[in-house]
Amino acid sequence: MLFGQSVFQSVVERLKQEREEEAAEPPPPVNHRIAGFNSGFVVSSPSAAPQPGNGGLDAYLAFLADPAPPPAPQPEPEPEPMLAHLEKTSLADVSLELAIHETDTAATLAEKRRAFARLNHPDGVKPEFRHNATLRMTAANLLIDQAIRMLKT
């Protein structure tokens, strides 16, 4: 480290000197030859026919049996018909199914809600029938909530 310079300045000075020394040296000679091979290694003959790169692979594949034709596409199965109870989405149909009476208590209404949800919940049916199941569950919850409110009054 030189006097009056910081460590950083002395490192910068040393790197400059090294770069100048490297620039002054001549670059090493480039050798395009491969060590160990003679210059006469490659033989070119006008009588030799050019070989394709995959000649061995072509000969190997020539002995294999012809590939089997692809299988015929399977016809798509007919969509499953909608369950009969999922077709009934009106409030009247759902209320008949729930069979809510004046004698029902909050516990029996909660049990009816759970039983109805077990059979009609949208997560339990196929995706193409979920809309109808959602409508049925909405109607059932509305009717049961209304019956519970009437119990409290």
C-alpha positions as CSV (number, residue, x, y, z in Angstrom):
1,M,0.0,0.0,0.0
2,L,1.3,3.4,-0.9
3,F,1.3,6.1,1.6
4,G,-1.6,8.5,1.3
5,Q,-3.8,6.0,-0.5
6,S,-6.7,4.0,0.7
7,V,-6.8,0.2,0.3
8,F,-9.3,0.6,-2.5
9,Q,-7.1,3.0,-4.4
10,S,-4.0,0.8,-4.1
11,V,-6.0,-2.2,-5.4
12,V,-7.2,-0.1,-8.4
13,E,-3.6,1.0,-9.1
14,R,-2.4,-2.6,-9.0
15,L,-5.1,-3.9,-11.3
16,K,-4.2,-1.1,-13.8
17,Q,-0.6,-2.2,-13.8
18,E,-1.5,-5.8,-14.3
19,R,-3.8,-4.9,-17.3
20,E,-1.0,-2.9,-18.9
21,E,1.5,-5.7,-18.5
22,E,-1.0,-8.2,-20.1
23,A,-1.6,-5.8,-23.0
24,A,2.2,-5.6,-23.6
25,E,2.6,-9.4,-23.9
26,P,2.0,-10.9,-27.4
27,P,-1.0,-13.3,-27.6
28,P,0.0,-17.0,-27.7
29,P,0.0,-18.6,-31.1
30,V,-3.1,-20.4,-32.2
31,N,-2.7,-24.0,-33.2
32,H,-5.5,-25.4,-35.4
33,R,-4.1,-28.9,-35.5
34,I,-5.3,-31.7,-33.3
35,A,-2.4,-33.2,-31.4
36,G,-1.8,-36.8,-32.3
37,F,-3.3,-36.9,-35.8
38,N,-1.3,-36.8,-39.0
39,S,-2.4,-34.5,-41.8
40,G,-3.1,-37.5,-44.0
41,F,-5.7,-39.0,-41.6
42,V,-8.7,-38.2,-43.8
43,V,-8.8,-40.1,-47.1
44,S,-10.9,-38.8,-49.9
45,S,-11.7,-41.1,-52.8
46,P,-13.7,-40.3,-55.8
47,S,-14.9,-43.9,-56.0
48,A,-16.4,-43.9,-52.6
49,A,-20.1,-43.1,-52.6
50,P,-21.3,-40.7,-49.9
51,Q,-23.0,-42.4,-47.0
52,P,-25.9,-40.8,-45.3
53,G,-25.5,-40.1,-41.6
54,N,-28.0,-42.6,-40.5
55,G,-27.2,-45.5,-42.8
56,G,-26.8,-48.0,-40.0
57,L,-30.1,-46.9,-38.5
58,D,-31.9,-47.2,-41.8
59,A,-30.5,-50.7,-42.3
60,Y,-31.6,-51.7,-38.8
61,L,-35.1,-50.3,-39.3
62,A,-35.5,-52.1,-42.6
63,F,-35.6,-55.4,-40.8
64,L,-38.3,-54.3,-38.3
65,A,-42.0,-55.2,-38.9
66,D,-44.2,-52.5,-40.2
67,P,-45.8,-50.5,-37.4
68,A,-49.4,-51.3,-36.5
69,P,-52.0,-48.9,-37.7
70,P,-53.3,-46.5,-35.1
71,P,-56.5,-47.8,-33.4
72,A,-59.8,-46.4,-34.7
73,P,-61.2,-43.6,-32.5
74,Q,-63.7,-44.8,-30.0
75,P,-67.2,-43.2,-30.3
76,E,-67.9,-40.9,-27.4
77,P,-70.4,-42.5,-24.9
78,E,-73.8,-40.9,-24.8
79,P,-74.2,-38.4,-21.9
80,E,-75.8,-39.8,-18.8
81,P,-79.4,-38.7,-18.4
82,M,-80.2,-36.3,-15.6
83,L,-81.6,-37.8,-12.5
84,A,-85.3,-37.3,-12.2
85,H,-85.2,-35.5,-8.9
86,L,-82.7,-32.9,-10.3
87,E,-85.2,-31.9,-13.0
88,K,-87.6,-30.5,-10.3
89,T,-86.2,-27.1,-9.5
90,S,-89.3,-25.1,-8.7
91,L,-90.1,-24.0,-5.1
92,A,-93.3,-26.1,-5.2
93,D,-91.5,-29.2,-6.1
94,V,-88.8,-28.7,-3.5
95,S,-91.4,-27.9,-0.8
96,L,-93.3,-31.1,-1.6
97,E,-90.0,-33.1,-1.3
98,L,-89.1,-31.4,2.0
99,A,-92.6,-32.0,3.5
100,I,-92.3,-29.1,6.0
101,H,-95.2,-29.1,8.5
102,E,-96.3,-26.8,11.3
103,T,-95.3,-29.5,13.8
104,D,-91.6,-29.5,12.7
105,T,-89.1,-28.2,15.3
106,A,-85.8,-26.5,14.6
107,A,-84.0,-29.9,15.1
108,T,-86.3,-31.7,12.6
109,L,-85.8,-28.9,10.1
110,A,-82.1,-29.1,10.5
111,E,-82.2,-32.8,10.0
112,K,-84.3,-32.3,6.8
113,R,-81.8,-29.8,5.6
114,R,-78.9,-32.2,6.1
115,A,-80.8,-35.1,4.5
116,F,-81.7,-33.0,1.5
117,A,-78.1,-31.7,1.1
118,R,-76.8,-35.3,1.2
119,L,-78.9,-36.2,-1.9
120,N,-78.8,-32.9,-3.8
121,H,-75.6,-31.0,-3.0
122,P,-73.9,-29.6,-6.1
123,D,-70.5,-31.2,-5.1
124,G,-72.1,-34.6,-5.2
125,V,-73.4,-34.6,-8.7
126,K,-71.8,-34.5,-12.2
127,P,-70.6,-31.1,-13.4
128,E,-73.3,-30.9,-16.1
129,F,-76.0,-31.3,-13.5
130,R,-74.6,-28.8,-10.9
131,H,-76.7,-25.9,-12.0
132,N,-80.0,-27.7,-11.2
133,A,-78.6,-29.1,-8.0
134,T,-77.6,-25.5,-7.0
135,L,-81.1,-24.3,-7.7
136,R,-82.6,-27.1,-5.7
137,M,-80.3,-26.4,-2.7
138,T,-81.0,-22.7,-2.8
139,A,-84.8,-23.3,-2.8
140,A,-84.5,-25.9,0.0
141,N,-82.4,-23.5,2.2
142,L,-84.8,-20.7,1.5
143,L,-87.8,-22.8,2.5
144,I,-86.2,-24.2,5.7
145,D,-84.9,-20.7,6.7
146,Q,-88.4,-19.3,6.3
147,A,-89.8,-22.2,8.4
148,I,-87.3,-21.6,11.2
149,R,-88.1,-17.8,11.2
150,M,-91.8,-18.7,11.5
151,L,-91.0,-20.9,14.5
152,K,-89.4,-18.0,16.4
153,T,-92.4,-15.8,16.0
